[in-house]
């Protein structure tokens, strides 16, 4: 993925942040378990797939045409894959159009069809910062500028690319 490919999302609307996981039914009650290793950002009609890789040390980013469930493990017969819209949790204003004004990549490495980085920051038109940190035990942690500040204190970052 080239910088220009990712920078094409600048000015586009971040419509949703989607968690994926499984739903397990026991006694007619469904229990949802989300995989924090895979997050999807719905940007206009595209999906950015964020994946925690390299033993939770890097964030892999690539474009998808849809939310996919291509995981490296099998689920039990009585389980089903599911997705969960989490925009109402992360957006300061869910009624706003939430256009992306900038993206920052921390220690990025660019590959043919994807990129990997230590973290990613998306800033919306209302100045809201949404920070994605893959360096957590259970996968990608999503937060605001406070999470970014903690990340910067705990990591030696030498290269930040702003789009």
PyMOL commands that set and color helices and strands:
alter all, ss='L'
color gray80, all
select helices_A, chain A and resi 3-7+87-90+145-154
alter helices_A, ss='H'
color red, helices_A
select strands_A, chain A and resi 14-26+29-43+46-53+58-64+79-85+100-106+109-110+115-117+119-124+129-136+139-143+160-162
alter strands_A, ss='S'
color yellow, strands_A
deselect
rebuild
show_as cartoon
